[in-house]
Amino acid sequence: MRILIEKLRSLPRLAALGLGGVVLFIALVYYPVGAIWLHHIDDTETLDLAAYHTEGESYAVSTAIALIDREVNKHRWVSSDPAIFPGALLVRMPAFQRGIMGSIARFSIEMYDQVARTRGSSSADTDLQKANGLLNYSPYVWLFDFDTSWLPTASTPTQYRAGMESLKSYNERLAKGNAVFERRADNLIQVIDRMASDLGASSAAIANFVDTRSGLSLPGAAELYYTTKGRLYANYLLLEGLRKDFDVVINERQLGPAWDQLMLSLRDGLRLDNLLIFNAAPDSQFFPNHLATQGFYVLRARMQMREITNILMK
């Protein structure tokens, strides 16, 4: 009886030790190791489209499909991970992914509004209409979106996959001659103008952050830096696709050198990478301001986009 009583008394202590072990495992192994395993910023400058593109399809749309598939299916979409998953600890990777998807979503708007119509007043492509709505979905939804409902809802990866399938459907119909892709100069102007406006918004966000939060402030700097990096990266690859799609227009207007300069600026900007993202005062003697450096390339690329659209309008 005495032995039984001693064992019963030791149960709370054993339970506490077991709980402590679980907490230590979660804190020291599950979250850090899981976050390291998930973390991947894929800024490869050449995208293999062999599995995503066939003759007659749009290269830019194929690029968008490949990027969505890579970030959502192959690398895992982590922005919507709740606190129970290690991905919730990450900052740079989800910011980079959101930047990529933000640029693709904007591109889908121009495809739907302009490029896939014979004229602005013609009917919209149904596949691109679906893709436009799905790809502009909130990047943060897991199983619930309490801003809209307390009931389970479609997750961000689910919506992005559906948007990707709609882009595939459009491209397949385009290859068969059952969809429209107007390779006109005015359409190219609209697409590049949209990209330039997005870069202008990124530049304004950087300027505001530098003005209001400079002084070695790290919180938030890395998130803004990698969101902008994602936008530069996606625009770089989409523009490579657009150059092939609009090769006749670009050659007729002798835009090759100007286009090369734009791509160089985007490439220089997306290649920036630092272990720590400092946001020191711009006139600091001892510490850099990585956001200000990135902002230079953003503004340079935006200016070159405007130069290209000015040439196209002549």
C-alpha positions in Angstrom: 0.0 0.0 0.0 2.8 2.4 0.9 4.5 1.8 -2.5 1.2 2.5 -4.3 0.8 5.7 -2.4 4.3 6.8 -3.3 3.7 6.1 -7.0 0.5 8.1 -7.0 2.3 11.0 -5.4 5.0 10.9 -8.1 2.5 11.1 -10.9 2.1 14.9 -11.0 5.9 15.2 -10.9 6.3 12.8 -13.8 3.5 14.6 -15.7 5.2 17.9 -15.2 8.5 16.5 -16.4 6.8 15.0 -19.4 5.1 18.3 -20.2 8.4 20.1 -19.7 10.1 17.7 -22.2 7.4 18.4 -24.8 7.7 22.1 -24.3 11.5 21.9 -24.7 11.2 19.7 -27.8 8.7 22.2 -29.4 10.9 25.2 -28.5 14.3 23.7 -29.4 13.5 21.3 -32.2 10.0 21.5 -33.8 9.9 25.3 -34.4 13.5 26.1 -35.2 14.3 23.0 -37.2 11.0 23.1 -39.0 11.4 26.8 -39.9 14.9 26.1 -41.2 13.7 23.2 -43.3 10.8 25.2 -44.8 12.8 28.4 -45.4 13.7 28.8 -49.1 14.0 32.0 -51.1 14.2 30.9 -54.7 15.4 33.8 -56.7 16.9 31.7 -59.6 17.1 34.1 -62.6 16.3 31.4 -65.2 13.0 29.6 -65.1 12.7 26.3 -66.8 9.4 26.4 -68.7 9.7 23.0 -70.4 6.9 21.5 -68.3 4.7 24.6 -68.5 4.8 25.9 -72.1 3.9 24.6 -75.5 4.0 26.2 -78.9 1.3 28.9 -79.4 0.9 29.7 -75.7 1.9 33.0 -74.0 5.4 32.9 -72.4 4.4 35.4 -69.8 1.4 33.4 -68.7 3.5 30.2 -68.7 5.9 32.0 -66.4 3.1 33.0 -64.0 1.9 29.4 -63.9 5.4 28.1 -63.2 6.0 30.6 -60.4 2.7 29.8 -58.7 3.3 26.1 -58.9 6.8 26.5 -57.5 5.9 28.7 -54.6 2.6 27.1 -53.6 3.2 23.4 -54.4 6.9 22.8 -54.3 8.1 25.3 -51.7 4.9 25.5 -49.6 2.9 28.7 -49.1 3.8 29.8 -45.6 2.1 33.2 -45.2 -1.1 31.5 -44.2 0.5 29.2 -41.6 -1.1 29.6 -38.2 1.1 29.7 -35.0 1.0 25.9 -34.6 3.2 25.5 -37.7 7.0 26.4 -37.8 6.4 28.5 -40.9 4.7 31.1 -38.7 8.2 32.0 -37.4 9.4 32.9 -40.9 9.6 36.5 -42.1 11.7 36.7 -45.3 10.4 33.7 -47.2 6.7 34.6 -46.8 7.4 38.2 -47.7 9.3 37.2 -50.8 6.4 34.9 -51.8 3.8 37.6 -51.2 5.8 40.0 -53.4 5.9 37.4 -56.2 2.2 36.8 -56.0 1.4 40.5 -55.8 3.1 41.0 -59.1 1.4 38.0 -60.7 -2.0 39.2 -59.5 -1.4 42.6 -61.0 -0.3 41.0 -64.3 -3.5 38.9 -64.3 -5.6 42.1 -64.1 -4.0 43.5 -67.3 -4.4 40.1 -69.0 -8.0 40.1 -68.2 -8.7 43.8 -68.9 -6.5 44.4 -72.0 -4.3 41.8 -73.6 -6.9 39.0 -73.9 -9.5 41.2 -75.6 -9.7 42.1 -79.2 -10.6 45.6 -78.1 -11.4 47.1 -74.7 -15.2 46.8 -75.3 -15.1 43.1 -76.3 -16.1 40.3 -73.9 -13.7 39.2 -71.2 -12.1 35.8 -71.2 -13.9 33.6 -68.7 -10.7 31.7 -67.6 -8.8 35.0 -67.0 -11.8 36.4 -65.2 -11.7 33.5 -62.8 -7.9 33.7 -62.4 -8.1 37.4 -61.7 -10.4 36.9 -58.7 -8.6 33.9 -57.4 -5.1 35.3 -57.6 -6.1 38.5 -55.8 -7.2 36.5 -52.8 -5.8 37.3 -49.4 -2.4 35.7 -48.8 -3.0 35.0 -45.1 -6.0 32.6 -45.1 -5.5 29.1 -43.6 -8.8 27.5 -42.8 -10.6 30.5 -41.4 -10.9 34.1 -42.3 -12.4 35.8 -39.2 -12.6 39.1 -41.0 -15.4 37.7 -43.1 -16.9 34.7 -41.3 -16.4 32.4 -38.3 -17.0 29.4 -40.6 -14.2 27.5 -42.4 -13.4 28.9 -45.8 -11.1 28.3 -48.8 -7.4 28.6 -48.0 -5.0 30.8 -49.8 -3.1 27.8 -51.4 -6.4 26.4 -52.6 -7.4 29.6 -54.3 -4.0 30.1 -55.9 -4.0 26.6 -57.3 -7.4 27.2 -58.8 -6.1 30.5 -60.3 -3.2 28.6 -61.7 -5.5 26.1 -63.4 -7.5 28.9 -64.9 -4.3 30.3 -66.4 -3.5 26.9 -67.8 -6.9 26.6 -69.3 -6.5 30.0 -71.0 -3.1 29.1 -72.4 -4.2 25.8 -73.7 -7.1 27.4 -75.5 -4.8 30.1 -76.8 -2.5 27.4 -78.4 -5.6 25.9 -80.1 -6.7 29.3 -81.4 -9.7 29.5 -79.1 -8.5 32.5 -77.0 -7.2 36.0 -77.6 -3.7 37.4 -77.0 -3.5 40.8 -78.7 0.2 41.5 -79.4 -0.4 45.3 -79.9 1.9 48.1 -78.7 -0.9 49.7 -76.7 -1.4 46.5 -74.7 2.3 46.2 -74.0 2.2 49.9 -72.8 -0.7 49.0 -70.4 1.2 46.0 -68.9 4.4 47.9 -68.4 2.6 50.9 -67.0 0.9 48.6 -64.4 4.3 47.2 -63.4 5.8 50.7 -63.2 2.9 51.8 -60.9 3.5 48.9 -58.6 7.2 49.7 -58.4 6.2 53.3 -57.6 4.1 52.0 -54.7 7.1 49.9 -53.5 9.3 53.0 -53.7 6.8 55.1 -51.7 6.6 52.3 -49.0 10.4 52.3 -48.8 10.7 56.1 -48.6 8.0 56.2 -45.8 9.8 53.4 -43.8 13.2 55.1 -44.1 11.8 58.5 -43.2 9.8 57.3 -40.2 11.7 54.3 -38.8 15.3 54.8 -39.6 18.0 54.3 -37.0 19.1 50.6 -37.1 15.5 49.6 -36.8 15.2 45.9 -37.8 11.6 45.1 -37.1 9.6 45.3 -40.3 12.6 46.2 -42.5 13.3 42.6 -43.6 9.6 42.1 -44.4 9.5 45.2 -46.7 12.8 44.4 -48.2 11.9 40.9 -49.2 8.4 41.8 -50.4 10.0 44.3 -52.7 12.6 41.7 -53.8 9.8 39.3 -54.7 8.1 42.0 -56.8 11.4 42.8 -58.6 12.0 39.1 -59.2 8.5 38.3 -60.6 8.6 41.4 -62.8 12.0 40.4 -64.1 10.7 36.9 -65.2 7.4 38.2 -66.5 9.2 40.8 -68.6 11.4 38.0 -70.1 8.2 36.3 -71.1 6.6 39.4 -72.5 9.7 40.1 -74.6 9.1 36.8 -76.3 5.4 37.4 -76.6 5.8 40.9 -78.1 9.0 40.3 -80.0 7.6 41.8 -83.2 6.6 45.0 -81.5 9.8 45.3 -79.6 11.9 44.7 -82.7 9.9 47.1 -84.8 10.3 49.9 -82.3 14.0 49.0 -81.7 13.4 48.6 -78.0 16.1 45.9 -77.5 18.8 48.2 -75.9 16.3 49.9 -73.6 14.7 46.6 -72.6 18.2 45.2 -71.8 18.9 48.1 -69.5 15.6 47.6 -67.7 16.4 43.9 -67.2 19.8 44.8 -65.9 18.3 47.2 -63.3 15.8 44.6 -62.1 18.5 41.9 -61.9 20.8 44.1 -59.9 18.0 44.9 -57.5 16.8 41.4 -57.0 20.4 40.2 -56.5 20.8 42.3 -53.3 20.9 40.0 -50.3 22.1 40.6 -46.8 22.2 38.5 -43.6 20.9 41.5 -41.6 18.7 44.2 -43.1 19.7 47.5 -41.6 17.6 50.6 -41.8 20.1 53.1 -40.5 19.8 56.8 -41.1 20.6 57.5 -44.8 23.6 59.7 -43.8 25.0 57.3 -41.3 28.8 57.0 -41.3 29.0 53.5 -39.9 25.9 51.5 -40.9 24.1 51.0 -44.2 20.5 51.5 -45.1 19.7 48.4 -47.2 16.2 49.7 -48.0 17.5 52.9 -49.5 19.9 50.9 -51.6 17.1 48.7 -52.9 15.0 51.7 -53.5 17.5 53.1 -55.9 17.2 50.1 -58.2 13.4 50.2 -57.8 13.3 53.8 -59.0 15.8 53.1 -61.8 13.7 50.3 -63.1 10.5 52.3 -62.9 12.1 55.2 -64.8 13.3 52.8 -67.5 9.8 51.3 -67.8 8.5 54.8 -68.4 11.1 55.3 -71.1 10.0 52.2 -72.8 6.3 53.2 -72.7 7.2 56.6 -74.1 9.0 55.0 -77.0 6.0 52.7 -77.7 3.6 55.7 -77.7 5.5 57.5 -80.5 
